[in-house]
Amino acid sequence: MRLPADSDMKILPPSVLALLLFCSGLPQTMAAEKPNIIIINIDDLGYADIGPFGSENETPNLDRMAKEGRKLNSHYAAPVCSPSRAALMTGCYPKRVLSIPHVLFPVSSVGLNPKEITIADLLKGQGYATACIGKWHLGDQPEFLPTRQGFDYYYGIPYSNDMGTIEDGAKNNADAPPPKPKPQKAKNNAITQDETGIRGPQQPPLALLKNETVIARVKAEEQFSLTQNYTTEAKKFIADNKDKSFFLYLPHSAVHFPLYPSREYMGKSSMGLLADWVREVDWSVGQILDQLRELNLTEKTLVVFTSDNGGSFRHGSVNAPLRGNKTETWEGGIRVCTIAWWPGKIPADTETDAITSMMDLLPTCAHLAGATLPLDHKIDGQNQWPVLSGNPATPPRDHFFYYRGHRMEAVRSGPWKLHLDKKKLFNLENDIGEKSDQYAAHPDIVSKLEKLALTMEDDLGLDGVGPGCRPLGRVSNPQPIISMDGAVREDLVGEQKMFP
């Protein structure tokens, strides 16, 4: 049976709605209970950086999570941070809601438009308590912060942990000396900046925020404690809201460069700093799942563990057997290790090769919470609960467009993936590593995929900003959260006005 669109569900008689929910694999009581939802999003985690996806590094909590849950083997994010997070938040292809060439940087005049309907907006509208704890990276001006995007509570850093100053340790790993500043090539030492923010060594100090107040300047010492602090805050939020429905978005700074596992975990893996930090991430996941068990919340909580993009080879990640690296649209840059966990609802020790994506999380969570999708905002994602529950009453996603910034670089339909500019064709079902080019052997498949790509020409466009791309959020005079002299901008001041 094929379900009607979520927008039509509200007009159905209760008896029909109950039948449809049952047939989709969703028990009637689940919608009434409005399950808790936790999304744990790791930064730059490689496809094979954890045990369930092939790593030899010890990740016992993630191993158990996979044993008790379902691996999503073909889950797609984006090649880099900000676009991936935009897709997760809005249920759309990143280009539709955040049409930028790469990522956002400090002091950006643009960000995710507050007029977008985020997953937090939808769930908050259903009575959920909502929190974002960790790295945001969808705009650092107050207008773009999580507290303006549907979250009741925010604790974390506004962008990546490398977007700070050299003297604060933001440009070197925990076991390495700071890099020597390079001579400025720009005339008069001008700051390298456009509407997406400031790049390189001229970036201002990195701030730690609680809601819309600066509580610390993140130097090396604070980098060491980010994972544990995020975990402590997450556990407190869960405990405080255990008697109501809650949505926790936990986007870790780990394992993005610079690599700062806590001192307790440095050297623990004997495989390098990134593997050490992965072990600390595993500890954090264990803390969250153990708390759910202790509070008897396991049977009413969906937990999704994922990564915002593929891992970075130069920092120690492993994406095998996938080809490619972070920033690329080879599978290794955009396909991410993902686990869905919900004892009693998601079949244990299972996996699926169905195509899923970050943009599917919003419609899936909306479905579980009984929320109606917005009618005036196009959503590209699909409700994937049938795939997660192992009861596919509706067919899974059959195609996916690979965008890198403004440009579509590849398209997939079923097992076939066509790299448009490279003119290479691969069958991912039997060649997950994209090693055997089938372009010349299957001109019919090439033609089919080229025509599929062209269906987006009048929507998001194949290159540049297409007519279906919605306006960016924009401010006229962006300011650093903390200036170079340590002064906090006035509208984000807490107890301290200076963090030298």
C-alpha positions in Angstrom: 0.0 0.0 0.0 1.3 3.5 -0.9 0.7 6.1 1.8 -0.7 9.5 0.8 1.4 12.6 1.2 1.8 13.8 4.8 0.0 17.0 3.9 -3.1 14.9 3.2 -3.0 12.8 6.3 -4.7 15.4 8.5 -8.0 15.2 6.4 -8.3 11.4 6.7 -10.8 9.8 9.1 -9.1 8.4 12.2 -9.9 4.8 11.3 -8.3 5.1 7.9 -5.3 6.9 9.3 -4.8 4.2 11.9 -4.9 1.5 9.2 -2.3 3.4 7.1 0.0 3.9 10.0 -0.2 0.2 10.8 0.5 -0.8 7.2 3.5 1.5 7.1 5.1 -0.4 10.0 4.3 2.3 12.5 2.2 1.1 15.5 -0.8 3.3 16.4 0.6 4.0 19.8 3.9 5.3 18.4 2.2 8.4 16.9 0.3 9.1 20.1 3.5 8.7 22.3 5.5 11.1 20.1 8.8 9.3 20.4 12.0 11.1 21.5 14.4 11.7 18.7 18.2 12.0 19.0 20.5 12.7 16.0 24.2 12.3 16.7 26.1 13.9 13.9 29.9 13.4 13.8 32.2 15.8 11.9 34.3 14.4 9.1 33.9 10.8 10.3 35.1 8.4 7.6 32.9 5.5 6.3 35.2 2.9 7.8 36.3 4.9 10.9 34.1 2.8 13.2 33.8 -0.9 13.9 30.4 -1.6 12.4 31.7 -0.3 9.0 35.0 -2.1 9.0 37.5 -0.3 11.3 39.9 -2.3 13.5 39.7 0.5 16.1 37.7 -0.5 19.2 34.3 1.1 19.2 32.3 -1.2 21.5 29.3 1.1 22.1 28.8 1.7 18.4 29.3 -2.1 17.8 26.4 -2.7 20.2 24.3 0.0 18.7 24.6 -1.6 15.3 23.9 -5.1 16.8 20.7 -3.6 18.4 19.8 -1.5 15.4 20.1 -1.1 11.6 23.0 0.0 9.5 22.2 2.3 6.6 24.8 1.4 4.0 23.8 4.0 1.3 23.2 7.1 3.4 24.1 10.3 1.6 25.1 13.6 3.1 27.0 16.3 1.2 30.8 16.7 0.4 31.3 19.3 3.2 29.9 20.6 6.5 27.4 23.5 6.0 25.5 22.0 3.1 25.1 18.7 4.8 23.7 20.3 7.9 21.4 22.5 5.9 19.9 19.3 4.3 19.4 17.7 7.7 17.7 20.7 9.1 15.4 21.5 6.2 14.7 18.2 4.4 16.0 19.7 1.2 18.9 19.3 -1.2 21.5 21.7 0.3 21.5 23.9 -2.8 17.8 24.7 -2.4 18.2 26.3 1.0 21.9 27.2 1.3 23.2 28.0 -2.2 26.8 28.7 -1.4 30.0 27.5 -3.2 31.5 25.7 -0.2 31.0 26.3 3.5 30.3 29.2 5.9 33.1 30.9 7.7 33.2 33.3 10.7 31.6 36.7 10.3 29.4 35.5 7.4 26.7 37.9 6.1 24.7 34.9 5.0 23.3 31.8 6.7 20.3 29.5 6.8 17.3 31.7 6.3 15.2 31.9 9.5 12.1 31.6 7.3 13.1 28.0 6.5 11.1 25.4 8.5 13.6 23.3 10.3 13.2 19.9 11.9 13.4 21.6 15.3 10.6 24.0 14.2 8.3 21.1 13.2 9.0 19.1 16.4 8.7 22.1 18.7 5.3 22.7 17.1 4.3 19.2 18.3 5.2 20.0 21.9 8.8 18.7 21.9 11.6 20.2 24.0 14.4 20.9 21.5 18.1 21.3 22.0 21.2 21.7 19.8 24.4 20.8 21.5 27.6 21.0 19.5 28.8 22.5 16.2 26.1 24.5 14.3 27.8 25.8 11.1 24.7 27.4 9.5 25.5 31.0 10.2 27.3 32.7 13.2 25.3 35.9 13.4 22.6 36.0 16.0 19.9 35.9 13.4 21.1 32.5 12.2 21.8 30.8 15.6 19.9 27.6 16.6 17.8 29.6 19.1 16.3 31.4 16.0 15.8 28.1 14.2 13.5 26.2 16.4 15.8 25.2 19.3 14.9 25.9 22.9 18.5 25.5 24.0 21.9 25.8 22.4 25.3 25.0 23.8 28.3 24.8 21.4 30.5 26.5 18.8 29.0 28.3 15.8 31.3 26.7 13.2 34.2 24.2 12.9 36.9 24.0 15.6 39.6 25.1 13.1 38.0 28.5 12.6 39.9 30.3 15.3 43.3 31.9 15.8 46.7 30.3 15.5 47.7 31.4 19.0 44.6 29.7 20.4 45.5 26.3 18.9 42.8 26.2 16.2 45.3 25.6 13.4 47.3 22.6 14.8 46.6 19.2 16.3 46.9 18.6 20.0 50.4 17.0 19.6 51.8 19.6 17.1 53.2 23.1 17.4 51.3 26.0 15.9 52.0 26.7 12.3 54.2 29.7 11.4 52.1 32.6 10.1 52.5 33.0 6.3 53.2 36.4 4.9 50.0 38.2 3.7 49.8 38.2 -0.1 46.8 40.4 -0.2 47.4 44.1 -0.7 47.8 46.0 2.6 47.2 42.8 4.6 43.5 42.9 3.7 41.3 40.3 5.3 40.3 37.5 2.9 36.5 37.7 3.1 33.4 37.5 1.0 29.7 37.1 2.0 30.5 33.6 3.4 32.9 34.9 5.9 36.6 35.2 6.8 39.1 32.5 5.8 42.5 31.5 7.1 44.7 32.9 9.8 42.8 36.2 10.1 39.8 34.5 11.5 38.7 35.8 15.0 38.8 33.8 18.2 36.4 30.8 18.5 33.5 31.3 20.9 31.6 28.8 23.0 28.0 29.9 23.4 25.1 29.0 25.7 21.9 30.1 24.0 22.9 33.5 22.8 25.6 34.3 25.3 29.3 33.9 25.0 30.6 31.8 27.9 34.2 31.0 26.8 36.9 31.7 24.3 37.9 28.3 22.9 41.6 27.9 23.3 43.6 24.6 23.3 42.5 23.7 26.8 38.8 24.1 25.8 39.3 22.0 22.6 40.4 19.1 24.8 37.1 19.1 26.7 34.6 19.7 23.9 33.4 16.1 23.5 33.0 15.6 27.2 31.3 18.9 27.8 28.8 18.2 24.9 28.1 14.8 26.4 27.5 16.3 29.9 25.1 18.9 28.4 23.3 16.3 26.3 22.7 14.0 29.3 21.4 16.9 31.4 18.9 17.8 28.7 17.7 14.2 28.4 17.3 13.9 32.2 15.5 17.3 32.5 13.0 16.3 29.7 12.6 12.5 30.4 8.9 12.9 31.1 8.1 14.7 27.9 8.9 14.3 24.2 12.3 15.7 23.3 14.5 16.3 20.2 18.2 16.4 20.8 20.5 17.3 18.0 24.1 16.5 19.0 26.6 17.6 16.3 30.0 16.8 17.7 33.1 18.9 16.8 35.0 15.5 16.7 36.6 14.4 14.5 37.3 17.6 12.5 40.8 19.0 12.3 42.4 20.1 14.6 42.3 16.8 16.4 41.8 17.3 20.1 40.7 14.1 21.9 40.7 14.6 25.6 44.0 13.8 27.4 42.3 10.6 28.8 42.0 9.3 25.2 45.2 10.6 23.6 47.3 7.6 22.6 44.6 5.1 23.7 44.1 3.6 20.2 47.8 3.4 19.1 46.4 4.3 15.7 46.8 8.1 15.8 44.9 11.1 17.1 41.8 10.6 14.9 41.3 7.0 16.0 41.8 8.2 19.6 39.1 10.8 19.1 36.8 8.2 17.5 37.2 6.1 20.7 36.0 9.1 22.7 33.1 9.6 20.4 32.2 5.9 21.0 32.4 6.6 24.8 30.0 9.6 24.3 27.5 7.4 22.3 27.7 4.8 25.1 26.9 7.5 27.7 23.8 8.6 25.8 22.5 5.1 25.2 23.2 4.0 28.7 21.3 6.9 30.1 18.3 6.0 27.9 18.4 2.5 29.3 18.7 3.7 32.9 15.7 6.1 32.4 13.6 3.3 30.6 13.4 5.4 27.5 14.8 2.9 25.0 11.5 1.8 23.6 10.3 5.4 23.0 13.5 6.9 21.6 14.9 6.9 18.0 18.6 7.5 17.8 20.4 8.1 14.5 24.2 8.1 14.4 25.8 9.6 11.3 28.5 11.9 9.8 28.2 15.2 8.0 30.4 14.1 5.1 33.2 11.6 4.3 36.4 11.5 6.1 39.6 13.4 5.3 42.6 11.2 4.3 45.2 13.7 5.3 43.9 13.7 8.9 43.8 9.9 9.2 40.2 8.9 8.2 39.4 5.7 6.3 36.6 5.6 3.7 37.3 2.1 2.4 35.9 0.4 0.4 34.6 3.6 -1.0 36.6 5.8 -3.4 37.4 9.4 -2.6 37.6 11.9 0.2 35.8 14.7 2.0 35.0 17.6 -0.5 34.4 15.1 -3.4 31.4 13.5 -5.0 33.0 10.1 -5.2 31.2 7.9 -2.8 33.9 8.3 -0.1 33.2 12.0 0.1 29.4 11.9 0.4 28.3 8.5 1.5 28.5 8.3 5.3 28.4 5.5 8.0 24.9 5.6 9.6 23.1 3.6 12.2 19.5 3.8 13.3 18.6 2.4 16.7 15.2 2.0 18.4 14.8 -1.3 20.3 11.5 -3.0 19.6 10.8 -0.7 16.6 13.8 -1.1 14.4 14.9 -4.7 13.7 18.1 -5.6 15.5 21.3 -6.6 13.7 20.1 -5.7 10.3 21.3 -3.5 7.4 19.9 -2.0 4.2 21.4 -0.8 0.9 18.4 1.4 0.2 19.3 5.0 -0.8 18.7 7.3 2.2 19.9 10.8 2.8 20.2 13.6 5.3 17.2 15.4 3.8 15.1 12.3 4.6 15.5 12.8 8.4 13.1 15.8 8.6 10.1 14.1 6.8 10.8 10.8 8.7 10.8 12.5 12.1 7.8 14.6 11.2 6.0 11.4 10.3 6.9 9.8 13.6 5.8 12.9 15.6 2.6 13.4 13.7 3.7 16.7 12.3 2.4 18.1 9.0 5.0 19.0 6.4 5.0 22.7 5.3 2.9 23.3 2.2 4.7 26.5 1.1 8.2 25.1 1.3 9.2 22.4 -1.2 10.7 19.3 0.6 13.1 17.0 -1.4 13.4 14.4 1.4 11.2 11.3 1.8 9.7 9.6 4.8 12.1 6.6 5.2 10.4 5.0 8.3 9.4 2.0 6.2 13.1 1.5 5.4 14.2 2.0 9.0 11.6 -0.3 10.4 12.4 -3.1 7.8 8.8 -3.0 6.5 9.0 -1.1 3.2 5.3 -0.5 2.4 6.5 2.2 0.0 9.4 2.0 -2.4 12.6 3.5 -1.2 14.3 6.5 -2.9 15.3 5.4 -6.4 17.6 8.3 -7.4 19.9 10.9 -5.9 21.6 14.0 -7.3 25.2 14.7 -6.2 25.8 18.4 -5.8 29.1 20.0 -4.9 28.4 23.6 -4.1 26.4 25.0 -7.0 27.3 22.3 -9.5 25.7 18.9 -10.0 28.6 16.5 -10.5 26.9 13.1 -10.6 23.5 11.4 -10.6 22.5 8.0 -9.3 19.5 5.9 -10.3 19.1 2.4 -8.7 22.6 0.9 -8.7 23.9 3.1 -11.6 25.9 6.3 -10.9 27.0 8.6 -13.7 29.8 11.2 -13.2 28.6 13.9 -15.6 31.9 15.8 -16.3 34.2 12.8 -15.9 32.0 10.7 -18.2 32.3 7.7 -16.0 29.6 5.2 -15.2 29.7 2.7 -12.3 27.4 0.0 -11.0 27.5 0.6 -7.2 25.7 -2.7 -6.5 28.8 -4.8 -7.5 31.4 -2.0 -7.6 31.0 0.1 -4.5 34.6 1.4 -4.9 33.9 2.9 -8.3 36.8 1.1 -10.0 35.3 -0.4 -13.2 34.1 2.3 -15.6 31.0 1.1 -17.6 30.5 4.3 -19.6 31.3 2.8 -23.0 29.6 -0.4 -22.4 26.2 1.0 -21.4 25.3 4.0 -23.6 21.6 3.4 -22.9 22.1 3.8 -19.1 24.3 6.9 -19.7 21.5 8.5 -21.8 18.9 7.7 -19.1 21.0 9.3 -16.4 21.8 12.3 -18.4 18.1 12.9 -19.0 17.4 12.4 -15.3 20.0 15.1 -14.5 18.4 17.5 -16.9 15.1 17.3 -15.0 16.8 19.5 -12.4 17.8 22.2 -14.9 14.7 24.3 -14.4 14.7 23.7 -10.6 18.0 23.8 -8.7 20.0 24.1 -12.0 23.0 22.1 -13.1 25.4 24.9 -12.2 24.9 28.3 -10.6 21.8 29.3 -8.6 18.7 27.8 -10.2 15.1 29.1 -10.0 14.3 26.6 -7.3 17.0 27.9 -4.9 15.4 29.8 -2.0 16.9 33.1 -0.7 19.7 32.9 1.8 19.4 34.5 5.2 21.3 37.8 5.1 22.5 40.5 7.4 23.9 43.9 6.3 26.8 44.4 8.8 28.2 41.1 10.2 30.4 41.3 13.2 32.7 38.8 14.9 31.4 37.1 18.0 34.7 37.8 19.7 37.0 40.4 18.2 40.8 40.0 17.9 41.3 41.9 21.2 38.9 39.6 23.0 35.9 41.9 23.2 32.5 40.2 22.9 29.9 41.8 20.7 27.3 43.6 22.8 24.3 41.6 21.9 26.0 38.3 22.9 27.6 39.5 26.1 27.1 37.5 29.3 28.9 37.9 32.6 32.2 38.6 30.8 32.6 41.3 28.2 36.2 40.3 27.4 37.8 37.0 26.7 41.5 37.8 26.1 
